[in-house]
Amino acid sequence: MRYKLKIFASIFFFASAVELIAQSKSEIQKLTAEESFPKDNYLDTVKKKRALVVTAHDDDDASMAGTLAKLNEQGWEIKQICFTSGDAKRDQALMKASKFIVDDIEIINIQPEKRRVKIDKGQEPYYPIPKESFSESFDQQLILPLIVKEINEYDPTVIFSLDNIIGGYGHPEHLLVSQMLVDSFAAGKIHPQRIYQSVYPNSMEKKILQERLTALLKKWGFPSSYMIARELYKVDGMPEPDVEINIEQFSKQKMSFLRTFEERERKTIAFFVPYFEDFDHKEYFSVFNREFFRIIK
């Protein structure tokens, strides 16, 4: 399969527009985080302002795009690397969107079928799999050296990624890349000062993924990869954030980034960034005005 989230592409055609459109600002306010976390102060003190975003897929940085836009505005040099989607039009849309939040992007041309070399019969690529089966499911000897090489050549102070506990919602490629980063960092193979993992606080995760998304999928006859991942990995979800970053002043850049994707990708993003196309950037990100990170150091 050459498309990242076939399940969500299918849902787009089955779901009614009414179910996916917020009726008022109060509706999105119900989905925001109830917790508060320490404000990040490390990024303001960094002298070598160079960050690298390392993700499996083109839209994996949707939840951290405001922070990237903020750092870019503050003079940081920011690059993103991710794998090709296998769709040239989609990759081109990412190149266009990335200009709003980073300086450079490199799409690694390892096709999906080359990355994932083994998929059990009847299993969809986005479904969670046991971590111990990653070695036989992915060509890690192809993927890992390329990622390490890219990181060391760029020599970032900070790396941004998804979490290595559940990978956001359980996608195996999310987990693969994030775990490779953590393992390489611990082994001294890469040398950033910190890894910032984009995560949701418990309240946000519960309302958006556990309740809203799972209910929609159940209604349309699809299982929830998020709930499968929680059970498979025996976790309650993403790790708890260590810090929060206010991104309200960079609402225009983040919204421009999100809305530049192709329509199907925007519909996919809307499952995790609910109703972002239903409001103007100022109104939406006055509500969703914080991004949250777990820090590996």
C-alpha positions, 0 to 999 in steps of 0.5 A, spaced: 500 500 500 502 506 497 498 511 501 499 512 509 492 511 512 488 508 507 483 507 513 482 514 513 482 515 506 476 510 506 472 514 512 473 520 508 468 518 503 463 514 508 463 520 513 457 525 512 460 532 512 455 534 518 459 529 522 466 532 521 464 540 522 464 543 528 458 548 529 461 553 534 467 555 538 465 552 544 465 545 541 472 545 540 474 548 547 471 542 549 477 538 546 483 542 549 487 540 554 485 541 561 492 540 564 498 545 565 505 544 564 512 548 565 513 553 560 519 551 556 525 555 557 531 551 554 530 553 547 530 560 548 537 559 551 540 555 545 546 558 542 547 553 536 540 554 533 539 548 529 533 543 529 532 537 525 525 534 525 525 526 524 518 523 522 516 517 518 511 521 514 509 528 511 504 530 516 507 527 522 509 534 524 502 537 524 502 537 532 508 541 533 508 545 527 506 552 531 513 550 535 517 550 529 514 556 526 516 560 532 523 557 532 524 559 525 521 566 526 526 566 532 532 565 527 533 557 528 535 553 522 530 548 521 530 542 517 525 536 516 526 529 513 521 524 512 520 518 507 516 519 501 509 517 501 510 514 494 505 519 491 509 524 487 503 529 488 503 528 495 510 529 496 510 536 492 504 538 497 509 537 503 514 541 499 510 547 498 507 546 505 513 545 509 515 552 507 511 555 512 515 552 518 522 550 516 527 552 512 529 545 508 526 538 507 528 532 504 524 526 502 528 520 503 526 516 497 525 509 500 518 507 497 513 504 502 514 497 500 522 497 501 521 500 508 516 495 510 518 488 507 513 483 511 506 484 512 502 479 515 496 476 510 490 481 512 494 486 516 493 493 514 500 497 514 497 502 519 495 497 525 500 496 531 505 490 531 509 487 537 515 491 537 519 485 537 517 483 530 520 490 527 526 487 526 523 482 521 517 487 518 522 493 517 528 493 513 532 496 519 539 495 515 537 500 510 533 505 514 537 506 520 544 508 517 540 513 512 537 516 518 543 516 522 547 519 516 542 525 515 542 527 523 550 527 523 551 531 517 546 536 519 548 536 526 542 539 530 542 541 537 535 539 538 531 533 534 523 533 534 519 527 533 513 523 535 513 519 541 517 512 542 511 509 546 505 509 542 507 513 536 501 518 537 496 513 535 500 506 534 502 506 527 508 502 526 512 506 522 512 512 527 514 507 533 520 505 528 523 512 527 522 514 534 525 508 537 531 508 532 532 516 534 532 514 542 536 508 541 541 512 537 541 517 542 542 513 548 548 509 544 552 515 542 551 514 535 547 521 534 549 527 538 543 532 539 542 536 546 535 534 546 529 530 543 523 533 543 517 528 542 510 531 540 505 528 545 498 530 547 496 531 555 492 525 558 485 529 557 486 531 550 488 524 548 482 521 551 477 526 548 480 526 541 483 519 540 480 515 545 473 518 545 472 522 539 476 518 534 474 511 536 467 512 536 467 515 529 471 509 527 466 504 530 460 508 527 463 507 520 465 499 522 473 500 523 477 498 529 481 503 532 489 502 531 489 507 537 486 502 542 489 496 539 496 499 540 494 501 548 492 494 549 498 491 545 503 495 548 500 495 555 500 503 556 495 508 557 497 512 551 502 517 550 507 519 555 506 525 559 508 532 557 514 535 560 513 542 557 508 546 553 509 551 548 505 557 547 504 558 539 498 563 538 502 568 535 504 563 530 497 561 528 497 563 521 503 559 519 501 553 522 494 554 519 497 555 512 502 549 513 496 544 515 491 547 509 496 546 504 496 539 504 492 535 499 484 534 501 485 527 503 491 529 507 487 534 510 481 530 512 486 525 515 490 531 519 483 533 522 482 526 526 488 529 530 487 536 529 479 536 530 475 541 525 481 546 524 478 547 517 472 550 520 475 556 523 480 562 521 487 561 524 486 566 530 480 563 532 482 556 532 489 557 535 486 562 540 483 555 543 488 550 541 494 555 543 499 550 546 503 544 544 506 539 548 513 535 548 516 530 552 523 531 552 529 526 552 536 528 554 
